């Protein structure tokens, strides 16, 4: 305007707008909209995009806002499933980044921004830890937190063969699962159940802390075959002294026990050990040769009775070997969740526990 010798009244007349509209733009009280950008471009001989860009740059320059709070909140929400953790009572609600940071620091035992979140592994061995999502890490920390409140007998690796035999004797009937927590405790292994966070397909984990080993299950799918395979799989990790195992996708809601795990020596060994602990491979191979490919109910029951195991576990292994379709002999797939959570320390399915559990001295 100055270069052209125009007043605000002149520009208002040229673009067909009121002097007040021009005055508010010049004084910075109002921005430049699409229509005004088009008119000013026609008046001054440039493009509407130039006016919109200049106006946006000016508006951004005028904003003097501290975004540190937003950046911190964004980093905290990226580090943990905050909404689900608050919903489950694992952390308290927070209105500021400082409050949320304090809640997460207490839960994870480290500052999630300054120090990051690392799952402690209290063993003498070293092993590459699995790559876990923030939700999976939170689930594991909750399992460790619950386990700290449990008192068990001193752990001794020498007693693990007896523990495995004791567990195997419980696999004959669904209701016997209620004795699993006590049986593991007698051999120094803490057992907890944590309902999975939505979208997380964790089936089980074998963890260690300064006290000893922990087996945590999610019971994502309430089936006897999936429960027993996952339990024995995690037990094998404890027996093999694997520092940590977080197993996802072992049990599929549509396909049964899939064992679709990363091809890893430790996982392969745990898979084989779990299957053999429940149904010895020579026994299963012999049964398949003698009875397959039709597997009548009475023959499955006879075999299960002979080796003293629930027929649902036999069916699960046959499904995994693709000897049976997933829908075959479904009546043997008994549910065990309600009986088990009645005796196990459980977080989920209506069972809530104080978020800040600590081991009493």
N, C-alpha and C positions, 0 to 999 in steps of 0.2 A: 504494500500500500504506500509506504513512504517513497520507494523508488519510482512509483508511478504518480505520486502526488495525489493519491486518493485519500479521502476521509472515510470514516466509517459510514457516513450517510451516503457517500458515493458508492461504496461497495454494496451497501444494502439495496440501493436503487438498481445497480447492475445485475445482482443475482435474484432480485425480486423477493427479498426477505426484509423483515423489520430491522431497524437499527439496533434494537435490543438483542436480537439473535446474533448479530455480528459482534456486538459489544461483549456478550457472554463468551463467545469464542476467543476474542482477543484477550480478555482478562483471565481466561483459563477456567471460568466457571462452568463451561459446558464443552463437551467434546464435539468432534466432527462426525456426523452420521453419514450414511451412504448417500442420501440425497444432497446434503451440503457438500460432500466431497466431489460429487459430480458437477455441481454448480461452480464451485471454486476452481475446479480444473478447467472448466470452460472459460471462466473469467481470466485466469492467469496463464492459460496455455500449457498446462502440464496434464498429468493423468490423475484420475480419482484415486488410484492406488498410492500415488505419492502422498496425497493428503492423508489417507488413512494410515499409512506407515508413519508419517511425521507425528500425527496425533497419538498413535499407540506408543511410540517411543517417548513422547512427552509425558504421557500418563504414567508409564512405567517409571520414568525418572522421578516423577513427583511422589511416587509411593515410597514411603520410608517405613518399611515394616520388617520386623525381625522374624525371619522364617526358621530360626533355630528350633523352636518348639515343634513345628510341623516336621522338620527333618528328623528330629529324634523320635517322634511318634511313628513316622514311616519306617525308620530302621527297626524299632521295637516290634512293630506288627510284621515286619519281614522275618524277624528272628524267631518268632513264636506264634502259635495259633491263639492269639490273645482272646478272641471272642469265645472260643470253645473252652479255654482254660478258666475264664471267669464264669461261664455257664456251669462248668463242672465243680466250681468251688476250689480249684487248685490255686488260684490267686484271687486277691480281692479286687473289686472295681476301682478304677483310677481315672481321675479327671484331667491329670496333667502328665506330661512326659516324665517328670521327676518321680511322681507317685508310681507310674507303671514300671519305670526302670527299677525302682526299689522292690516292687513285688516280684518281678522276673529275676532280679539278682538273688533274692532270698530263695526262690524256687530252684533256680539252676546252680546256686552256690557259686556264681561268678557273674560279673557285669556283662550282659549280653552285647553291649556296644564296645566297651574298652577291652575286654578280655575274650569275648566270643563265648560260645557255648561248646564245651567239650565234655563228652560222657566219660567219667573216670573209669579206669580199668585197674582194679587192685589185684594184679597177679604179677608173678615174676617173669612171665613170658611176654614177648612182644609179638604183635600181630596187626596187620593192616585192618583198621576198623572199617565197617561198612559205611557207605555213603547214605546218610539218613536225611529225610526231610525234617523241617522244624517240627511238624506235628508228630513224627515218629520219635524224635529226640525227647519231646515233652512227655510222650507216653512212657518212654523208658525211665525218665527221671521220676515220674509219678510212681512207677513200679518200685524203684529203689527207695523212694521216700516211704512208701507203705512198709516195705520189708524191714526197715530200720526199727519198726515197733514190735517185731516178732522175736520171741525167745525160742531158741531151738537148742538141741544138743550140740556139743562141739563137733565140728566137721572133721572127718578123717577120710581121705581118699581110699584107704584100705577097706573101708566098710561099704563102698559103693556097690560091689557085686551083690551083697546081701540086700541092699536097698532096692536094687533092680528086681531081684526075686520077689521081694515083698510087694512092690508095685504090681508086678505081673500077676500076682495072685488076686489082685483087686479087679482085674479086667474081665471077670466072669459075669458080672451083673451090673447094670447101669447104676443102681443105688450104692454100689461099693465105691464109686468115685468119691463119695463124701469122706472117705477115710484117707484120701491122698494127702491132704495138708498135714495131718498128724503123722502119717507114715514118713513123709519127707522130713518133717521136723525131728523125728527120732534119729535121723541120720545126718542132721546138721544142715539141711537144705531148706531155705525159706521159700514159701510158695504163696504167690499173690495173683489175684485176677483183676485186670483193669479193662473195663469196657473200652473198645477202640474209639478214637476220635473219628467222626464221619469222614469218609474218604480215605482213611488209612487202613491198609490191608494187613496189618501185623497179626500173626497168629500166635506167636510166642517169642520169648527171648530168654537167653541164659546170660546172666550178669554176675559180676563179682563186685564186692565192696570190701571194706576193711574188716568186716565181720566174717564173710564167707560167701558161698554161692547162693544165687537167687534164681528161681524159675518163675517167670511171669507168663501168663496166658491171657488171651483176649476173649476166647470163646465166641469168635465172630459168627461161627456157624454151629448151631447146637446139635451136634451129631456125635455119637459114641466113637465112630471110627476116627474122625478128625481130632477129637480130644485126645484119644490115647496115642495116636501117632505123633501129634505135636508134643505131648508131654514126654514121651520116650525120646523124641528127637532132641529136645532141650536137655534131657537127662544125659544123653550121649555127649553133648557138648561139655557138660560139667565133668563127666567121666574122662573125656579126652583133654581136659584142662584148657579148652579154648577160652581165651580171655573174654570174648563177647560174641554173642550171636543174636541178631535180630532178624527173625524169619518172617517174610511176607509172602502171601499168596500160596501157602502150603495147602490150604483148604479152600476149595472153590465152591460157592453156593450152587453151582449148576453141574459141576463135574466131580464132586467128591474130593478125595485126597489126591491132589495133582502133583505135589512135590516139584513144582516148577520153580526151582531155586537156581541161583547163580551156580554155574559149574565150577565148584571149588572143592579142593581136596577135603577140607574140614566138613563141608556140607554133605558131600558124597558119603563120607565116612559116617556122619550122623544119620543120614537117611538109611543106609544099610543096617546100621546097628539098631535103629528103632524098629525097622521092619522085622529083623531077626529076633529081637527081644519079645515081640508080640506073637509072631508066627514063624518058627524056624523055616528057613528057605527050603530045606529038603522035604519037610512036611508039606509045604504049600505046593512044591513042584510035583510031589507024588499025588496029591489030591487032584491037581489039574489033569495029570495024565490019566487018572482013573475015572474021573467024573465028567470032565469037560466034553463038549462045549456047552452043555445045557444046564447043569448045576441045579437039580431039584432041591426044593426047600429041605426035605427030610435029610438029604445027604449033607447039606451045609450044616444043619443042626447036629447031626451025628459027628461030623468032623470037629465042630466047635466043642462039643461035649468031651470028645476024646482028648483034645489038647487043652481043655479047660480054659476056654476063652469065649467071649460073647460072639455070637454069629455075625453081628454087625461089623465086627473088625475083620472077619473073614471076607465078608462082602466088599468092604472097603479096599482090601488088598486085591481082590479079584477085579474090581473096577479099575484100580490103578494099573494093573497088568493088561487092561483092556480085554479081559475075559468076559466081563459083564458090562452091559450098558448102565448108565447112571440111574435109570429108573427101575432097574431090575431089583427085586427083593427089597424094596424100600421099607417094608414093614419091620425089617431088622435094624433099621437106623434109629435106635432109641435116643431120646434126649437126656442129657445129663446136667444141663446148666443149673436148674433150680436146686437139685440135690447138692451140687458142688458148692454153689455160692452160699448155701446155708451153713457151711463149715469153714470155708476159706475166707481170708481177709480180702474183701471185694470192694472195688470202687466202680459203681455203675449199676444199671438195672434197678434203680431205687435204693441201692445201698450207698450211703454217703459216709465219708470219714473226714475227720478234721484235716484241713489242708496242710497244717504244719506239724505232721506227726514226727516225733523224734524218739529215739530209743531211750527208755528210762535207764538210769544208772542204779 
